[in-house]
């Protein structure tokens, strides 16, 4: 499954210089993580943003945003933003930062035992 590689470049530009940020191929696209916690990604041409359950309804109230339905049913706490909502750097940065801030508030991930 292909994804919007130009959007990936734009996200990397927005995140340039941020500490603890990495990327990983997931969902047939790419996801960005902050201290190993996923916060945004690209699924086909949409930006996926982790906003958290408490911010979900407020986030989908924005034009061009909708619930993430990757599995066929809404995933509360995750949204998609259509390309029309990402036209400017400022638009993209707003969504990326929203996801990053939420991820930074989450507790540290527990190390898996081998």
C-alpha positions in Angstrom: 0.0 0.0 0.0 1.5 3.3 -1.0 1.4 6.5 1.1 2.0 10.2 0.4 5.8 10.5 0.5 5.7 14.2 0.0 3.6 14.5 3.2 6.3 12.5 4.9 9.0 15.0 3.8 6.8 17.9 5.1 6.3 16.2 8.5 10.1 15.6 8.8 10.6 19.3 8.1 8.1 20.3 10.8 9.8 17.9 13.3 13.4 18.9 12.4 15.4 19.4 15.5 12.9 17.7 17.9 14.6 15.4 20.3 13.4 11.8 20.8 11.5 11.7 17.5 11.8 8.6 15.3 9.9 7.0 12.5 8.7 3.5 11.7 6.9 1.8 8.8 3.4 0.9 10.0 -0.2 0.6 8.7 1.2 0.4 5.1 2.6 3.9 5.7 4.9 5.6 8.1 4.4 6.6 11.8 6.3 9.1 13.9 7.1 8.4 17.5 8.3 10.6 20.3 10.2 8.6 23.0 8.7 5.4 21.4 5.1 6.7 21.6 3.3 7.0 18.3 1.8 10.5 17.7 1.3 11.0 13.9 1.5 8.9 10.8 0.5 8.7 7.2 -2.1 6.2 5.9 -2.5 6.5 2.2 -2.9 10.3 1.7 -4.3 11.1 5.2 -2.5 12.3 8.2 -3.3 10.1 11.3 -3.1 12.0 14.6 -3.2 10.6 18.1 -5.3 13.1 20.0 -6.5 11.0 22.9 -10.0 10.0 23.9 -10.6 13.3 25.8 -9.7 15.4 22.7 -11.4 13.2 20.1 -14.7 15.0 19.6 -13.1 18.4 19.6 -10.6 17.3 17.0 -13.1 15.8 14.6 -15.2 19.0 14.8 -12.4 20.6 12.6 -13.0 20.8 8.9 -11.3 17.9 7.1 -10.9 15.8 10.2 -12.7 12.5 10.9 -12.4 9.5 13.2 -9.7 7.0 12.3 -11.5 4.0 10.9 -8.6 1.8 9.9 -10.3 -1.4 11.1 -13.7 -0.4 9.8 -14.9 1.0 13.1 -13.9 4.3 14.7 -10.9 4.3 16.9 -11.5 6.8 19.6 -8.4 8.9 20.3 -7.1 8.7 16.7 -8.2 10.8 13.8 -7.5 11.3 10.1 -7.0 14.7 8.6 -7.6 14.8 4.8 -5.0 16.5 2.5 -7.3 19.5 2.2 -6.7 20.2 5.8 -2.9 20.1 5.5 -2.3 22.6 2.7 -0.1 25.0 4.6 2.9 24.3 6.8 1.0 26.0 9.7 -2.0 23.6 9.2 0.3 20.6 9.2 2.3 21.8 12.2 -0.8 22.4 14.2 -1.9 18.7 13.8 1.6 17.3 14.3 2.1 19.3 17.5 -1.3 18.3 18.8 -0.3 14.6 18.5 3.2 15.2 19.8 2.0 17.0 22.9 -0.5 14.3 23.7 2.1 11.6 23.3 4.5 13.4 25.6 1.8 13.4 28.3 1.5 9.6 28.2 3.4 7.6 30.8 6.7 6.1 29.6 6.4 2.7 27.8 7.3 -0.3 29.9 10.2 -2.3 28.5 9.2 -5.7 27.2 10.8 -8.7 28.9 12.7 -11.1 26.7 
